[in-house]
Amino acid sequence: MKLLDPWTELFLTLEASRHSQVLAALEQAGSPCREKIQNAGHVTRRTGNVGASSGSSVLYQVFVRKSQLEEAREILDHALRQPPQG
């Protein structure tokens, strides 16, 4: 049902600070968005996540309405020119 889904991915990162920065910029501009956070690490019952970097095992996605994609891209471009907070 992806064809009927009104949401599309705007941004994808492994950095929590960039994710927060993009969400804050969209919120400040009044642009509705959704987020999805996934554990991208490889964990097994035998080894857990031994040897894995915990900082890079989380995948952050930001989605916006397809009808507002161009506006959201402009907001994103402006936000990414700023240094990340935190």
Kinemage of the C-alpha trace (Angstrom):
@kinemage 1
@onewidth
@group {chain A} dominant
@subgroup {mainchain}
@vectorlist {calphas} color= white
{ca met a 1} P 0.000 0.000 0.000
{ca lys a 2} L 2.975 2.326 -0.395
{ca leu a 3} L 1.247 3.964 -3.376
{ca leu a 4} L -1.530 5.284 -1.157
{ca asp a 5} L 0.750 6.282 1.715
{ca pro a 6} L 0.749 10.107 2.038
{ca trp a 7} L 4.137 10.062 3.854
{ca thr a 8} L 7.607 9.869 2.299
{ca glu a 9} L 11.098 9.704 3.752
{ca leu a 10} L 12.885 13.041 4.008
{ca phe a 11} L 15.945 12.231 6.089
{ca leu a 12} L 17.905 9.233 7.338
{ca thr a 13} L 20.830 9.307 9.775
{ca leu a 14} L 22.743 7.393 12.414
{ca glu a 15} L 23.359 10.578 14.433
{ca ala a 16} L 20.880 11.376 17.205
{ca ser a 17} L 21.950 15.036 17.254
{ca arg a 18} L 21.207 15.497 13.529
{ca his a 19} L 17.887 13.706 13.933
{ca ser a 20} L 16.884 16.049 16.765
{ca gln a 21} L 18.071 19.058 14.781
{ca val a 22} L 15.931 18.140 11.764
{ca leu a 23} L 12.852 17.412 13.906
{ca ala a 24} L 13.238 20.745 15.710
{ca ala a 25} L 13.544 22.649 12.424
{ca leu a 26} L 10.436 21.000 10.975
{ca glu a 27} L 8.485 21.597 14.190
{ca gln a 28} L 9.550 25.244 14.310
{ca ala a 29} L 8.403 25.701 10.707
{ca gly a 30} L 5.062 24.066 11.514
{ca ser a 31} L 5.665 21.227 9.071
{ca pro a 32} L 4.045 17.954 10.184
{ca cys a 33} L 6.394 14.991 10.315
{ca arg a 34} L 6.717 11.462 11.619
{ca glu a 35} L 9.759 9.624 12.822
{ca lys a 36} L 10.867 6.023 12.958
{ca ile a 37} L 13.749 4.820 15.097
{ca gln a 38} L 15.181 1.357 14.485
{ca asn a 39} L 17.914 -0.630 16.132
{ca ala a 40} L 20.155 -1.412 13.162
{ca gly a 41} L 22.659 -3.416 15.188
{ca his a 42} L 23.166 -7.135 14.815
{ca val a 43} L 22.244 -8.836 18.063
{ca thr a 44} L 22.186 -12.580 18.586
{ca arg a 45} L 21.174 -14.660 21.578
{ca arg a 46} L 24.654 -16.112 21.788
{ca thr a 47} L 26.821 -12.965 21.648
{ca gly a 48} L 24.401 -10.103 22.218
{ca asn a 49} L 26.046 -7.019 20.785
{ca val a 50} L 29.607 -7.787 21.926
{ca gly a 51} L 32.094 -5.717 19.964
{ca ala a 52} L 29.431 -3.552 18.348
{ca ser a 53} L 29.514 0.205 18.626
{ca ser a 54} L 26.303 1.164 20.420
{ca gly a 55} L 26.447 4.709 19.053
{ca ser a 56} L 26.071 3.654 15.434
{ca ser a 57} L 23.468 0.942 15.848
{ca val a 58} L 20.398 3.184 15.836
{ca leu a 59} L 18.843 4.326 12.564
{ca tyr a 60} L 16.747 7.509 12.633
{ca gln a 61} L 14.240 8.281 9.853
{ca val a 62} L 12.097 11.375 9.364
{ca phe a 63} L 9.011 11.310 7.145
{ca val a 64} L 6.929 14.197 5.778
{ca arg a 65} L 3.755 14.397 3.755
{ca lys a 66} L 4.412 13.925 0.038
{ca ser a 67} L 2.499 17.117 -0.706
{ca gln a 68} L 4.936 19.088 1.492
{ca leu a 69} L 8.161 17.408 0.388
{ca glu a 70} L 9.676 20.395 -1.449
{ca glu a 71} L 9.000 22.760 1.453
{ca ala a 72} L 10.431 20.214 3.888
{ca arg a 73} L 13.576 19.823 1.748
{ca glu a 74} L 14.193 23.564 1.971
{ca ile a 75} L 13.779 23.425 5.761
{ca leu a 76} L 16.129 20.429 5.875
{ca asp a 77} L 18.790 22.160 3.750
{ca his a 78} L 18.725 25.183 6.026
{ca ala a 79} L 18.849 23.055 9.200
{ca leu a 80} L 21.801 20.977 7.992
{ca arg a 81} L 23.876 24.091 7.325
{ca gln a 82} L 23.839 24.712 11.081
{ca pro a 83} L 26.184 22.781 13.394
{ca pro a 84} L 24.393 20.009 15.336
{ca gln a 85} L 23.379 20.779 18.911
{ca gly a 86} L 24.547 18.409 21.615
